[in-house]
Amino acid sequence: MSSTNLGRRRSTARNEAAPNYQARRDEIIAAAGQAFLAKGYRATSFRDIAASIGVDRASLYYYFESKHDLFRAATGAAFARNIEEAEEIARADRSPSQRITDIVRRLFESYTARDYPYMFIFLQEDVNQISEHAGDPWAREMNELSRRYERAVMAILVDGVERGEFELAGPPHVLTKALIGMTNWTHRWYRADGPLSADEIANTFASTFLHGIARPPEDTQ
């Protein structure tokens, strides 16, 4: 079947049975999320995803053009939503410390509840390596979203310095990457059935970032 005919049939199915079409599409996205999380993007095939929901591989093409298209659908919206929320928090009329805590809590909520496992599979892949061709517009868009997230966090740190609330141990962009890296790495070890809740971990991370772990030296004066 040509790509033109397939695209026409995909559009017809979407228009004639919109609720059922969307429900099936969501089911495929959920199955892909679990497969990508378990095996990684490269090792997961359309056949794997189709088998997990009991359909043949060809059926997936009525809903997604390619594995890359499916990965974009599974991760892109969740990632974009996190950037918008970070920018909203950065603009909020709250103390810099509270905004840093809010950033971490909201990110963990996304990782572990609202957008699980889609944010985790986004983090475990390099969007520049999974793109279908050099200069992929979607990869460029995701990289720009990453830069926007960093700018939102850095704006809070700079505001904290200007208010006299923060005293940074290094350049703001380094501290920004430290905070984001600390939270992003959780996709390697977080388990929903672990002894700590996502909120407890988020609070631990935020408190450690803001206050450190070393006790202040005794005042000997």
N, C-alpha and C positions, 0 to 999 in steps of 0.2 A: 504494500500500500504506500503511495507517495506521501511525502510530508504534507503536501497541500491538502490531499483528501483526508489525511489523519487530522490535520488541524481543523478542517471543516466539520468532521464528525465529532471532534472534541468540543467544538463550539456549540454544535447542535445538542449534544448530550447535556452540556452545561445549562443551556437555555430551556430545554424541555423538561428537565428534572432537577432543577437547581438544588432543592434540599437534599435529595438522595445523592446527587453528584458531589456536593460539598461534604456530606457525611462520609462518603467513600474516600474522598480526597484526604480528609482528616485522618481516617483510619490508615491510609498509606503513609502519611507523614509520621504518625505515631510509630508505625512498624519500622520505618526507615530510621527514626531517631534511636530506637533500641538497637538496631543492627549497626548503625554507625558508631554508637557508643561502645558496643561490644567488640567489633572487629576493626573499626577505623574505616575511613572513607574509601581508601584505595582497595582494601580487601573485601569490601561489600559490593555485591553485584545486584543488578535489578532482579535477577533470578532469586537471590537470597530473600529480598524484600517481598517479592511476590509469593514465594513459598510460605513465608511466615503468616500470611493472611489467606492462604489457600486459593490463590489465583495463578494463572499463567503469566509469564513475563510480558507478553504482548499486551495484556490488559492494562498494564501500568501506563502505556503510551497514550491511552485515552485521557490520562490525568496529568502526566508530566512528559516533557519532551526528552529528558535525559536524566541521568543520575545527578548531574550537576544542577539541573533545574530543580530536582527534588531536594537537594541539599540547601539550595538557596531558599526554597519555600520553608524548609524546616527551621532554619536558623536566622535568616535575615530580619524578619519582623521582630523577633525577640531581641536581637542585638540592637536594632534601631530604637526600640522602646527603652532599653537601658540607657542609651545616650540621652534621649529626651528627658528622662527622669533625672539623670545626673545634672543636666543643665538647669532643670527646674530647681533642684536642691541648691545648686551653686548660687542661684538668684534669690533664694529664700531669705527672709528677714529673721535669721537665727544666728546664734554665735557660730564662729568657725568650727569650734570643737563639736558642736551638735550637728553641724552639716557634714563633717567628716564621718561621724557615727551614722548619720542617716544614709550617706553614700554606701557605706559598707553593709548596713542592714538591708537596704533595698537590693543591693547586688546579690546578697546571699538568698534573699527571698526569691529572686529570679532564678538563681542557680538550682535551688533545691525544691521549689514548689511551682510557682507560676509557669516557668519556662523550662522545667526539667523534662527531658535531658538535653534540650536543644542548645542551651547556652554551653553546656559541657562539651557537646560535640563540636560546637564552633571553636571553643578554646583549644581542643586537642588537635585541630587541623590548621594548616597554614593556607589561608585563602589564596595566596599567590601561587601555591604549588598545586592546588586542586582545580584552578581555572583551566578552561578548555583551550584558551589561546592567550598569547602575550597581550598585555594591555586590556584584559577583560574589564569592562565597565563596572561589573558587579564587584570585582576585587578592589578596584579603585574606590568605589563607594564605601566598602567596608573599611578600607584603610583610612579614609577621611573620617568616618565615624569614630574610629579608634583615636584619631588625633583630637577630635572634638571632646571625647571623654577625658582625655588627658588634660585638655585645656580647662575643662570644668573643674577637675580636681585641683589643678595648679592654681586656679583663680581663688579657691577657698584658702589654700595655703598662703598665698600672697596677701589675701585680705587678713588672715590671722596675724601675719607679721606686722602689717600696717596698723592693726589695732593693738599691738603689743601683747597679744594672747599667745603667739607662737614665737619660738626662737629656733630656727631650723639649723640642723647640724651640717647642712650642705645646700647646694643649689635647689630651688623649688622643683625643677624638672626631674632631678634625681629622686627626691622624696616622693614625687608623684608616681614615678615608675616603681618605686619600692612598695607603695601602698597597693597599686593595681596588681603588681606581680604577686604580692602576698595573697591577695584574694583569688586571683585567677588560678593559682596553682592547686587550689582545692579540688579541681576536677580529677586530680591524680589520686586523691586519697579519701575524699568524702564519701560516706555511706549513710543512707537515710536511716538505717537501723543501728547506727553507732550510739555510743553512750551519751553524746552531747547533741542537743538540738541545733538547728541551723542558727537560730537566734543567739544561743549561748556562744557559738563559735564566732559569730559576727561581733558580739560584744567583746569577746576576748581579743580579737584582732584590732578593733577600734581602740580599745583601752591601751593595748600594747603599743600601737602606733603613736598614740597621743602622749603616753606617759612613760613608755619604756619599761624595762624590767629591773634595772639596777636601783638599789636603794640610794638615796642621796647621801653623800659623805657626812659623817658626824661633824657638827660645828664645834671646832676645838678652840674657838676664840673665847 
